[in-house]
């Protein structure tokens, strides 16, 4: 685990009409504040990363399809500096992942035709308050290649 990252299993309520997917409520003990919510689609095999936000806490849930989410702690004063986390989110692991500021993150699409990720973050996105890295050419010790365990 990376210091400050939380993984919270989420509720799904299915019935014969469809399914309700819970994500985040103001009454949840882990709720901080509302900045904006957006949805990001990602095609199978595509990579969106690396991103780092200076003040924003991210609240990710994969509401459709499946993704591989990877986090890297590069914070100078963190007890988990240099640690990586790899999670698979989707129907088989419907969870909220809370990512604190200054933690690098990226995700890879794992399902056809695409996956859909919701982010209910604590601040409105400001490109001037975030950083990006090329997913393949950077200092993060991670390869996005498929792993056959």
Z-matrix of the N, CA and C atoms (Angstrom, degrees):
N
C 1 1.459
C 2 1.523 1 110.80
N 3 1.305 2 114.67 1 148.87
C 4 1.456 3 122.07 2 174.50
C 5 1.523 4 107.64 3 -99.01
N 6 1.333 5 116.08 4 135.51
C 7 1.459 6 122.16 5 -178.53
C 8 1.529 7 110.93 6 -54.06
N 9 1.326 8 116.42 7 126.36
C 10 1.458 9 122.50 8 177.62
C 11 1.518 10 114.64 9 91.92
N 12 1.331 11 118.50 10 -15.10
C 13 1.467 12 121.49 11 177.62
C 14 1.526 13 108.16 12 -79.01
N 15 1.310 14 116.01 13 135.50
C 16 1.463 15 121.02 14 176.82
C 17 1.519 16 108.96 15 -124.37
N 18 1.334 17 115.49 16 142.90
C 19 1.459 18 121.80 17 174.81
C 20 1.518 19 106.50 18 -122.41
N 21 1.334 20 115.62 19 117.57
C 22 1.455 21 120.85 20 -175.99
C 23 1.530 22 108.92 21 -120.04
N 24 1.342 23 117.79 22 115.79
C 25 1.465 24 119.42 23 176.18
C 26 1.528 25 109.76 24 -59.51
N 27 1.319 26 115.55 25 139.97
C 28 1.462 27 120.68 26 -177.52
C 29 1.519 28 110.74 27 -110.48
N 30 1.336 29 114.88 28 155.89
C 31 1.456 30 122.47 29 179.95
C 32 1.518 31 110.88 30 -87.15
N 33 1.323 32 113.95 31 140.88
C 34 1.463 33 122.70 32 167.55
C 35 1.511 34 106.81 33 -121.01
N 36 1.315 35 115.54 34 136.44
C 37 1.463 36 119.99 35 179.40
C 38 1.526 37 108.03 36 -121.21
N 39 1.351 38 116.11 37 95.86
C 40 1.466 39 119.26 38 -179.55
C 41 1.532 40 111.43 39 -89.87
N 42 1.311 41 115.81 40 147.53
C 43 1.461 42 122.11 41 166.46
C 44 1.527 43 107.12 42 -147.27
N 45 1.316 44 117.42 43 -173.96
C 46 1.465 45 118.92 44 -174.02
C 47 1.524 46 113.44 45 -69.74
N 48 1.335 47 118.28 46 -10.19
C 49 1.474 48 121.22 47 178.51
C 50 1.517 49 112.12 48 -90.80
N 51 1.338 50 117.36 49 -21.56
C 52 1.455 51 121.96 50 -175.87
C 53 1.522 52 109.77 51 151.41
N 54 1.332 53 116.85 52 -153.91
C 55 1.462 54 121.15 53 -175.20
C 56 1.517 55 110.85 54 -137.98
N 57 1.332 56 115.88 55 138.37
C 58 1.465 57 122.43 56 170.47
C 59 1.525 58 106.48 57 -93.75
N 60 1.331 59 116.43 58 131.23
C 61 1.459 60 122.55 59 177.62
C 62 1.520 61 107.81 60 -111.73
N 63 1.329 62 117.45 61 107.79
C 64 1.465 63 120.16 62 175.88
C 65 1.518 64 109.18 63 -72.67
N 66 1.359 65 116.13 64 152.24
C 67 1.457 66 119.52 65 177.66
C 68 1.519 67 112.03 66 -136.01
N 69 1.346 68 117.89 67 -60.54
C 70 1.455 69 120.45 68 -174.69
C 71 1.518 70 109.00 69 -157.08
N 72 1.328 71 115.24 70 134.39
C 73 1.465 72 121.79 71 178.21
C 74 1.523 73 109.05 72 -126.42
N 75 1.317 74 116.13 73 151.43
C 76 1.467 75 119.91 74 178.55
C 77 1.531 76 111.46 75 -63.82
N 78 1.328 77 117.60 76 -19.59
C 79 1.465 78 121.47 77 179.72
C 80 1.534 79 112.92 78 -88.30
N 81 1.337 80 118.19 79 -4.75
C 82 1.464 81 120.90 80 177.29
C 83 1.533 82 109.82 81 -69.16
N 84 1.334 83 117.88 82 139.38
C 85 1.473 84 119.71 83 -179.13
C 86 1.535 85 112.98 84 -62.90
N 87 1.328 86 118.13 85 -23.20
C 88 1.454 87 122.05 86 -179.23
C 89 1.535 88 113.05 87 -92.52
N 90 1.337 89 118.08 88 -1.68
C 91 1.472 90 120.47 89 178.21
C 92 1.528 91 109.25 90 -69.96
N 93 1.354 92 116.80 91 134.84
C 94 1.463 93 121.32 92 178.75
C 95 1.520 94 111.63 93 -107.30
N 96 1.323 95 116.10 94 -63.80
C 97 1.467 96 121.31 95 178.55
C 98 1.516 97 107.67 96 -166.63
N 99 1.330 98 115.75 97 166.54
C 100 1.461 99 121.01 98 179.81
C 101 1.514 100 110.05 99 -106.44
N 102 1.324 101 116.12 100 128.62
C 103 1.459 102 122.15 101 174.37
C 104 1.515 103 110.61 102 -113.36
N 105 1.329 104 116.04 103 -53.17
C 106 1.463 105 122.45 104 176.16
C 107 1.519 106 108.56 105 -168.32
N 108 1.314 107 115.16 106 161.28
C 109 1.462 108 120.54 107 171.18
C 110 1.515 109 107.34 108 -125.71
N 111 1.328 110 115.00 109 137.93
C 112 1.461 111 119.70 110 174.52
C 113 1.520 112 108.69 111 -143.82
N 114 1.320 113 114.72 112 164.64
C 115 1.455 114 122.30 113 -179.47
C 116 1.524 115 108.19 114 -121.77
N 117 1.309 116 115.74 115 137.37
C 118 1.454 117 121.61 116 -178.16
C 119 1.522 118 108.58 117 -123.17
N 120 1.327 119 116.85 118 119.52
C 121 1.461 120 119.30 119 174.10
C 122 1.522 121 108.15 120 -89.46
N 123 1.320 122 114.85 121 149.45
C 124 1.464 123 120.12 122 179.05
C 125 1.524 124 108.60 123 -145.27
N 126 1.324 125 114.73 124 129.02
C 127 1.456 126 121.07 125 -179.23
C 128 1.527 127 110.73 126 -78.51
N 129 1.338 128 115.90 127 154.95
C 130 1.465 129 121.58 128 179.96
C 131 1.523 130 109.41 129 -56.15
N 132 1.331 131 115.87 130 129.13
C 133 1.450 132 122.47 131 178.27
C 134 1.519 133 114.76 132 86.83
N 135 1.339 134 117.74 133 -14.01
C 136 1.468 135 121.05 134 178.67
C 137 1.528 136 109.54 135 -77.55
N 138 1.328 137 115.48 136 153.78
C 139 1.463 138 121.34 137 -179.56
C 140 1.519 139 108.82 138 -125.21
N 141 1.314 140 116.09 139 130.66
C 142 1.462 141 122.63 140 172.80
C 143 1.528 142 106.65 141 -115.10
N 144 1.276 143 116.40 142 104.59
C 145 1.453 144 121.84 143 -177.79
C 146 1.516 145 107.63 144 165.68
N 147 1.230 146 112.83 145 167.87
C 148 1.455 147 132.53 146 -1.82
C 149 1.528 148 110.52 147 -90.68
N 150 1.343 149 116.26 148 146.71
C 151 1.463 150 122.83 149 177.78
C 152 1.524 151 109.06 150 -128.99
N 153 1.320 152 115.90 151 148.45
C 154 1.456 153 122.33 152 174.74
C 155 1.526 154 107.00 153 -142.86
N 156 1.326 155 116.44 154 132.34
C 157 1.466 156 121.63 155 178.87
C 158 1.516 157 108.61 156 -115.23
N 159 1.320 158 116.51 157 134.02
C 160 1.466 159 120.59 158 -174.13
C 161 1.527 160 114.04 159 -75.57
N 162 1.337 161 118.89 160 -39.92
C 163 1.469 162 121.04 161 -179.96
C 164 1.523 163 113.47 162 -114.29
N 165 1.304 164 116.58 163 -23.99
C 166 1.460 165 122.42 164 -170.35
C 167 1.526 166 112.05 165 -77.24
N 168 1.327 167 115.92 166 133.21
C 169 1.460 168 122.40 167 167.74
C 170 1.517 169 106.89 168 -95.22
N 171 1.329 170 116.67 169 133.02
C 172 1.455 171 122.34 170 -179.42
C 173 1.520 172 109.20 171 -98.32
N 174 1.318 173 116.10 172 144.06
C 175 1.462 174 122.97 173 175.22
C 176 1.520 175 106.85 174 -127.45
N 177 1.334 176 116.71 175 94.41
C 178 1.465 177 122.68 176 -175.18
C 179 1.521 178 111.46 177 -96.08
N 180 1.332 179 115.40 178 140.43
C 181 1.460 180 122.76 179 167.69
C 182 1.522 181 107.34 180 -143.99
N 183 1.308 182 117.09 181 135.61
C 184 1.468 183 121.60 182 176.61
C 185 1.522 184 106.84 183 -93.21
N 186 1.334 185 115.89 184 106.96
C 187 1.461 186 121.27 185 -173.33
C 188 1.528 187 113.13 186 -91.76
N 189 1.341 188 116.71 187 -12.60
C 190 1.462 189 120.81 188 178.67
C 191 1.520 190 108.71 189 -151.14
N 192 1.309 191 117.37 190 132.72
C 193 1.449 192 121.01 191 179.94
C 194 1.518 193 111.46 192 81.56
N 195 1.341 194 114.87 193 -151.56
C 196 1.463 195 120.35 194 -175.82
C 197 1.524 196 108.78 195 -148.81
N 198 1.338 197 115.44 196 140.36
C 199 1.466 198 121.31 197 176.46
C 200 1.523 199 110.27 198 -131.36
N 201 1.326 200 113.59 199 159.61
C 202 1.460 201 120.96 200 166.43
C 203 1.518 202 105.19 201 -105.86
N 204 1.335 203 117.35 202 118.30
C 205 1.458 204 123.75 203 178.65
C 206 1.523 205 107.60 204 -103.50
N 207 1.347 206 115.60 205 130.29
C 208 1.456 207 120.25 206 180.00
C 209 1.527 208 108.62 207 -124.84
N 210 1.329 209 115.34 208 133.87
C 211 1.459 210 122.50 209 179.77
C 212 1.523 211 108.90 210 -121.28
N 213 1.335 212 115.32 211 145.97
C 214 1.460 213 120.98 212 177.59
C 215 1.521 214 108.95 213 -136.83
N 216 1.327 215 115.92 214 126.83
C 217 1.462 216 122.00 215 -178.81
C 218 1.523 217 109.52 216 -94.83
N 219 1.325 218 115.43 217 110.79
C 220 1.461 219 122.54 218 -179.80
C 221 1.536 220 110.55 219 -116.44
N 222 1.347 221 116.79 220 14.31
C 223 1.465 222 120.67 221 -177.36
C 224 1.524 223 109.66 222 -72.32
N 225 1.337 224 117.13 223 125.99
C 226 1.477 225 120.91 224 -174.28
C 227 1.524 226 114.60 225 -56.77
N 228 1.339 227 119.09 226 -35.22
C 229 1.467 228 120.61 227 -175.42
C 230 1.530 229 113.16 228 -101.96
N 231 1.320 230 117.66 229 8.67
C 232 1.463 231 120.76 230 -177.68
C 233 1.523 232 111.90 231 -78.71
N 234 1.328 233 115.48 232 141.05
C 235 1.465 234 121.18 233 176.23
C 236 1.529 235 111.63 234 -67.37
N 237 1.333 236 117.22 235 -19.38
C 238 1.465 237 120.92 236 -179.07
C 239 1.534 238 111.83 237 -110.30
N 240 1.320 239 117.05 238 23.05
C 241 1.463 240 120.45 239 179.40
C 242 1.537 241 109.89 240 -55.76
N 243 1.339 242 115.22 241 135.15
C 244 1.459 243 121.53 242 -179.57
C 245 1.517 244 113.90 243 89.31
N 246 1.334 245 117.95 244 -3.77
C 247 1.469 246 121.72 245 -178.95
C 248 1.525 247 110.68 246 -85.64
N 249 1.332 248 114.59 247 146.38
C 250 1.465 249 123.88 248 174.05
C 251 1.522 250 108.89 249 -112.82
N 252 1.315 251 116.32 250 149.54
C 253 1.468 252 122.69 251 171.63
C 254 1.517 253 107.61 252 -131.51
N 255 1.310 254 116.51 253 136.36
C 256 1.457 255 122.48 254 177.40
C 257 1.521 256 107.43 255 -126.39
N 258 1.328 257 116.67 256 124.73
C 259 1.467 258 122.11 257 -178.71
C 260 1.513 259 109.27 258 -131.65
N 261 1.312 260 116.56 259 148.60
C 262 1.447 261 121.65 260 172.99
C 263 1.518 262 107.21 261 -110.81
N 264 1.315 263 115.87 262 124.10
C 265 1.464 264 121.54 263 -178.37
C 266 1.517 265 109.80 264 -118.30
N 267 1.321 266 115.71 265 146.68
C 268 1.458 267 122.05 266 178.82
C 269 1.510 268 109.09 267 155.53
N 270 1.324 269 116.12 268 -154.63
C 271 1.461 270 119.75 269 -176.38
C 272 1.521 271 112.75 270 -62.51
N 273 1.342 272 117.36 271 -33.05
C 274 1.465 273 119.23 272 -179.42
C 275 1.531 274 112.38 273 -82.51
N 276 1.325 275 117.56 274 -9.17
C 277 1.466 276 122.29 275 175.12
C 278 1.529 277 107.67 276 -150.45
N 279 1.330 278 115.58 277 73.01
C 280 1.458 279 119.87 278 -179.04
C 281 1.525 280 107.91 279 -82.20
N 282 1.331 281 115.04 280 100.78
C 283 1.456 282 121.86 281 -174.50
C 284 1.517 283 110.07 282 -140.99
N 285 1.335 284 114.49 283 158.48
C 286 1.457 285 122.66 284 171.49
C 287 1.522 286 106.84 285 -96.01
N 288 1.329 287 116.82 286 128.72
C 289 1.462 288 120.98 287 175.56
C 290 1.523 289 107.11 288 -112.27
N 291 1.323 290 115.09 289 118.96
C 292 1.464 291 121.73 290 -179.94
C 293 1.521 292 107.46 291 -98.36
N 294 1.341 293 115.45 292 120.08
C 295 1.457 294 122.08 293 -176.38
C 296 1.520 295 108.20 294 -114.41
N 297 1.340 296 117.24 295 116.45
C 298 1.462 297 120.13 296 -178.35
C 299 1.536 298 111.43 297 -71.27
N 300 1.329 299 116.50 298 164.76
C 301 1.467 300 120.40 299 176.47
C 302 1.532 301 111.54 300 -56.59
N 303 1.328 302 114.79 301 152.56
C 304 1.468 303 123.49 302 174.18
C 305 1.523 304 114.47 303 73.58
N 306 1.345 305 118.50 304 11.17
C 307 1.462 306 121.72 305 175.45
C 308 1.527 307 107.85 306 -103.74
N 309 1.325 308 116.69 307 123.59
C 310 1.458 309 121.12 308 177.71
C 311 1.525 310 109.00 309 -65.41
N 312 1.331 311 116.97 310 140.79
C 313 1.451 312 121.11 311 178.22
C 314 1.512 313 110.57 312 -146.02
N 315 1.307 314 114.53 313 152.38
C 316 1.453 315 122.13 314 175.81
C 317 1.510 316 108.60 315 -160.45
N 318 1.326 317 116.28 316 160.35
C 319 1.456 318 118.10 317 176.11
C 320 1.518 319 111.19 318 -143.65
N 321 1.340 320 113.23 319 155.48
C 322 1.457 321 122.38 320 -178.02
C 323 1.515 322 108.72 321 -121.18
N 324 1.331 323 116.71 322 134.02
C 325 1.465 324 121.55 323 176.29
C 326 1.513 325 110.36 324 -69.53
N 327 1.345 326 116.01 325 134.85
C 328 1.460 327 121.34 326 -176.90
C 329 1.526 328 113.11 327 -121.21
N 330 1.355 329 117.82 328 1.42
C 331 1.466 330 118.77 329 -173.51
C 332 1.527 331 111.18 330 -136.64
N 333 1.335 332 113.88 331 151.34
C 334 1.470 333 121.37 332 174.71
C 335 1.512 334 109.81 333 -93.83
N 336 1.317 335 120.74 334 144.85
C 337 1.460 336 124.75 335 -3.83
C 338 1.529 337 112.33 336 -79.88
N 339 1.337 338 116.97 337 -19.45
C 340 1.458 339 121.49 338 179.11
C 341 1.524 340 108.24 339 -166.43
N 342 1.326 341 115.92 340 174.86
C 343 1.465 342 122.44 341 171.61
C 344 1.521 343 106.75 342 -119.96
N 345 1.320 344 116.10 343 158.45
C 346 1.455 345 122.04 344 179.64
C 347 1.527 346 108.85 345 -127.45
N 348 1.349 347 114.87 346 120.00
C 349 1.463 348 121.98 347 -177.99
C 350 1.523 349 108.61 348 -110.43
N 351 1.331 350 116.27 349 131.16
C 352 1.464 351 121.89 350 174.58
C 353 1.523 352 108.01 351 -100.03
N 354 1.331 353 116.05 352 139.12
C 355 1.459 354 121.70 353 174.59
C 356 1.519 355 108.11 354 -129.02
N 357 1.320 356 115.97 355 113.48
C 358 1.462 357 121.79 356 174.62
C 359 1.526 358 105.96 357 -104.54
N 360 1.326 359 116.11 358 89.13
C 361 1.460 360 121.20 359 -171.73
C 362 1.527 361 112.05 360 -93.19
N 363 1.324 362 115.02 361 164.86
C 364 1.471 363 121.21 362 -172.80
C 365 1.519 364 114.33 363 -82.78
N 366 1.323 365 118.17 364 -12.90
C 367 1.461 366 122.28 365 -179.80
C 368 1.524 367 109.20 366 -137.38
N 369 1.314 368 117.52 367 153.07
C 370 1.454 369 120.48 368 171.09
C 371 1.521 370 108.03 369 -66.07
N 372 1.318 371 116.22 370 138.24
C 373 1.460 372 120.24 371 -176.33
C 374 1.526 373 111.36 372 -62.48
N 375 1.315 374 115.76 373 131.81
C 376 1.462 375 123.36 374 176.83
C 377 1.525 376 106.84 375 -130.69
N 378 1.333 377 118.07 376 106.86
C 379 1.463 378 120.29 377 -177.59
C 380 1.530 379 113.27 378 -55.15
N 381 1.328 380 118.20 379 -27.63
C 382 1.464 381 121.46 380 179.28
C 383 1.531 382 111.61 381 -70.89
N 384 1.345 383 118.28 382 -16.09
C 385 1.468 384 122.55 383 -178.00
C 386 1.532 385 111.27 384 -107.48
N 387 1.341 386 116.33 385 20.91
C 388 1.458 387 120.22 386 178.37
C 389 1.522 388 109.58 387 -138.46
N 390 1.319 389 115.06 388 164.42
C 391 1.461 390 121.63 389 178.06
C 392 1.518 391 108.72 390 -130.47
N 393 1.316 392 115.55 391 153.53
C 394 1.464 393 122.28 392 178.53
C 395 1.515 394 109.53 393 -132.17
N 396 1.334 395 114.37 394 150.12
C 397 1.463 396 121.55 395 174.26
C 398 1.519 397 108.46 396 -131.40
N 399 1.314 398 115.78 397 151.41
C 400 1.460 399 121.77 398 172.27
C 401 1.531 400 107.20 399 -62.16
N 402 1.337 401 119.26 400 135.76
C 403 1.465 402 119.69 401 -177.12
C 404 1.527 403 114.20 402 -65.12
N 405 1.341 404 117.47 403 -20.44
C 406 1.461 405 120.20 404 -175.15
C 407 1.528 406 114.09 405 -112.37
N 408 1.314 407 118.00 406 -19.24
C 409 1.458 408 121.71 407 -175.92
C 410 1.526 409 108.66 408 -124.15
N 411 1.338 410 116.48 409 90.92
C 412 1.461 411 121.82 410 -175.10
C 413 1.525 412 109.41 411 -163.93
N 414 1.309 413 116.49 412 -176.99
C 415 1.469 414 122.53 413 -178.67
C 416 1.531 415 113.64 414 -90.86
N 417 1.323 416 118.07 415 -4.45
C 418 1.473 417 121.39 416 -176.13
C 419 1.533 418 109.18 417 -76.89
N 420 1.333 419 118.26 418 127.65
C 421 1.475 420 121.58 419 -176.16
C 422 1.531 421 112.43 420 -80.78
N 423 1.336 422 115.41 421 65.77
C 424 1.465 423 120.12 422 -178.14
C 425 1.518 424 109.30 423 -145.13
N 426 1.308 425 115.74 424 141.05
C 427 1.461 426 121.34 425 173.53
C 428 1.523 427 108.78 426 -115.53
N 429 1.312 428 116.50 427 136.59
C 430 1.455 429 122.42 428 -177.45
C 431 1.525 430 112.34 429 -84.14
N 432 1.348 431 117.93 430 2.59
C 433 1.458 432 120.92 431 -179.57
C 434 1.532 433 110.94 432 -62.57
N 435 1.330 434 115.51 433 150.68
C 436 1.455 435 121.04 434 176.67
C 437 1.524 436 110.00 435 -62.65
N 438 1.324 437 114.70 436 138.20
C 439 1.462 438 120.77 437 177.97
C 440 1.536 439 108.18 438 -110.43
N 441 1.308 440 116.42 439 125.66
C 442 1.470 441 120.84 440 176.49
C 443 1.520 442 107.88 441 -105.52
N 444 1.313 443 116.35 442 95.51
C 445 1.478 444 120.82 443 -176.78
C 446 1.496 445 110.77 444 -79.56
